[in-house]
Amino acid sequence: MKMETVSTWHLVKSEDLNHHGTLYAGRATEWMVEAAFIAASYAVGDEHVVCLRINSLLFMKPVQKGHILTFGSRLVHAGRSSLTVYVEVLNRRTNEFFVDGFFTFVRVDEHGAASPHHITIEPSGDEEKSLQERARALVAAARAEVPKK
């Protein structure tokens, strides 16, 4: 499977702002998880995916009320049942970069158990290879943090 970008959008309204008058990081994260879920469920072909981990978030600039944000989500890494999605958030009008992050989802069956998705990701170009390597490193670091039973 090629790395396709799935785009979603949000308008930043007054109720999305923090005490500084800029976009609240929690709201941005909520929207990013939603965008990542859409990309993961689109790739799997159904909604049987659940969020396992927010691997990384990097907020670069504050976002103002009235901005329309584009959430570009790409599936960049696939395990047996896991899918890691990269989300980049830009100002829709200017393409100015605000925040990006990696989110890992797991495909589950009707009982909530991990289920193989049979997806293989084929990066094309240096940017996609770099994103895949970053995702692999984050997934490996996350596995190392999990306590042994």
C-alpha positions in Angstrom: 0.0 0.0 0.0 1.2 3.5 -0.9 1.2 6.3 1.7 -1.9 8.3 0.8 -2.7 11.5 2.6 -6.2 11.7 4.0 -7.2 15.3 4.7 -9.7 16.7 7.2 -10.3 20.2 8.4 -11.3 22.2 11.5 -12.2 25.8 12.1 -10.7 27.2 15.3 -13.6 28.8 17.3 -13.7 30.7 20.6 -14.6 27.5 22.6 -11.4 25.9 21.3 -9.1 28.5 22.9 -7.0 28.3 26.1 -6.4 31.1 28.6 -3.8 32.7 26.2 -6.4 33.1 23.5 -4.8 30.4 21.3 -5.8 26.9 20.4 -5.9 24.6 23.4 -3.4 21.8 22.9 -5.9 19.2 24.2 -8.4 20.2 21.5 -5.7 20.0 18.8 -4.7 16.6 20.1 -8.4 15.5 20.0 -8.6 16.6 16.4 -5.3 14.9 15.5 -6.5 11.6 17.0 -9.7 11.8 15.1 -7.8 12.5 11.8 -5.4 9.6 12.5 -8.4 7.3 13.2 -10.0 8.3 9.9 -6.8 7.4 8.0 -6.3 4.1 9.9 -9.9 3.0 9.5 -9.8 4.0 5.8 -6.7 1.8 5.3 -8.2 -1.2 7.2 -11.5 -0.8 5.4 -13.6 -0.7 8.6 -13.9 1.1 11.9 -12.4 -1.8 13.9 -9.4 0.1 15.1 -8.7 1.6 18.5 -6.1 4.1 19.6 -3.2 2.5 21.4 -0.7 5.3 21.8 0.1 8.9 21.1 3.7 8.5 20.2 4.9 12.0 19.6 3.5 15.6 19.4 5.5 18.6 18.5 3.7 22.0 18.7 5.7 24.6 16.8 3.5 27.7 16.8 0.3 29.0 18.4 -2.9 28.8 16.4 -5.3 31.7 16.4 -9.1 31.9 16.4 -10.5 31.9 12.9 -7.7 29.7 11.4 -8.9 26.8 9.3 -6.6 23.9 9.9 -5.8 21.1 7.5 -5.0 17.7 9.1 -3.0 15.6 6.6 -2.9 12.0 7.9 -0.7 9.2 6.4 -0.3 5.6 7.3 3.5 5.3 7.7 4.1 2.0 9.5 2.3 -1.3 9.8 2.9 -4.1 12.3 0.9 -7.3 12.4 -2.2 -5.7 13.9 -0.9 -2.1 14.6 -0.9 0.9 12.3 1.0 4.1 12.9 -0.3 7.3 11.4 1.6 10.5 10.9 -0.5 13.7 11.2 0.7 17.1 10.1 -1.4 20.2 10.8 -1.1 23.2 8.5 -2.9 26.6 8.1 -5.3 25.9 5.2 -4.8 29.3 3.7 -1.0 29.8 4.1 0.3 26.2 4.5 2.1 27.3 7.6 3.1 24.4 9.8 1.7 24.2 13.3 2.0 20.7 14.8 2.7 17.1 13.9 2.6 13.8 15.6 2.5 10.0 15.3 -0.4 7.9 16.6 -0.6 4.1 16.8 -3.8 2.2 16.4 -4.6 -1.5 16.6 -7.1 -3.4 14.5 -9.4 -5.4 16.7 -12.0 -8.1 16.2 -15.6 -8.2 17.5 -14.3 -9.2 21.0 -11.7 -6.5 21.2 -8.7 -8.8 20.6 -5.9 -7.7 18.3 -6.5 -8.8 14.7 -4.1 -8.9 11.7 -4.8 -6.3 9.0 -2.5 -7.7 6.3 -1.3 -4.3 5.3 2.2 -3.5 4.0 3.4 0.1 3.6 5.6 0.9 0.6 7.2 4.3 1.0 8.2 6.2 -2.2 10.8 8.9 -1.9 13.1 10.1 0.9 10.4 12.0 2.9 8.2 8.9 3.1 11.1 6.7 4.0 12.1 9.2 6.7 8.6 9.2 8.2 8.5 5.4 8.2 11.9 5.3 10.0 10.8 7.8 12.6 7.6 5.8 13.2 9.6 2.5 13.5 11.9 4.2 16.1 8.9 5.5 18.1 7.2 2.0 18.0 10.4 0.3 19.1 10.9 2.8 22.0 7.3 2.3 23.1 7.7 -1.5 23.1 10.8 -1.1 25.3 8.8 0.8 27.8 6.1 -1.8 28.3 6.8 -3.9 31.5 7.3 -7.6 31.0 4.6 -9.8 32.5 
